Amino acid sequence: MPPFSANLGFLFTEFSEIERIEAAAAAGFRAVEMHWPYQVPAAEMRSALSRSQVTMLGLNTPVGNAAAGDFGLAALPGREGEFEHAIGQAVSYGHAIGATAVHCMSGLVSPHAASAAERAFVANLRLAADMATQAGMTVLIEPINHRDRPGYFLHTIEQAASIIDQVGRRNVKIMFDCYHTQIMQGDLTRRLKDHLDLIGHVQIAAVPSRAEPDEGEIDYRYICRSLDGLGYGGWIGAEYKPRGRTEDGLGWLAAWSEERTSNASGASA
């Protein structure tokens, strides 16, 4: 059973960003993720992470002009200058707080602009990867489903793999969100196996509710065991929308963590 991280964009949201880190640590998480933590000074964020003894796995690039409907910039032709500023901000802030990865959000693209969007995405990811290399960070790209985010450019695992092949940088990886991939494509275990070498991070949430991963149509215990069997060495991000208070829905974490401990003890016996 791989270790779990808490996505603080969805979990413990009744608290401030700094308090969320402390709450996650108290709940047993040893790593966290955030979507857009930029309003918190980097020094304060790094100090909070150090106090709580948790690792910051990653953050997202700024979305662009949210009021105008932007949801990322990396695949938007003609807005390369804005993306360069966004990735510069993300890498600089991420490096300052000790984050290990940055998620480059592709953005919303109409179907007739797909070819130009792909070219822009590849070029922008090369820039992002080179910046991230200097900071010792990984670049993640995440396929997002069209039910929740219609028009999102990057929406399948195979598309992400093709993009990475074109980019040609070793530090560009897939953020394999099981929730999004189940909605768009399904066949999760085969896709995890087929693309394991390209996967930099895995995220989970129930389908269709996007609530705690202990309900719905995906058997996440099976997914986690499959990842163990494949030799996946990364974290699994809990990126779900709690049914109520985050703490009240963490029974899955206690049970699965106990299973991980039992398995580790059995392996060492």
Buried (B, 14 or more C-beta within 10 A) or exposed (E): BBEBBBBBBBBBEEBEBBEBBBBBBEBEBBBBBBBBBBEBEBEEBBBBBEEBEBBBBBBBBBBBEEEEEBBBBBBBBEBBEBBBEBBBBBBEBBBBBBBBBBBBBBBBBEEEBEEBBBEBBBBBBBBBBEBBBEBEBBBBBBBBBBEEBEEBBBBBBEBBBEBBEBBEBEBBBBBBBBBBBBBBBEEBBEBBEEBBEBBBBBBBBBBBBBBBBBBBEBEBBEBBBBBBEEEBEBBBBBBBBBEEEBEEBBEBBEEBBEBBEEEEEEEEE
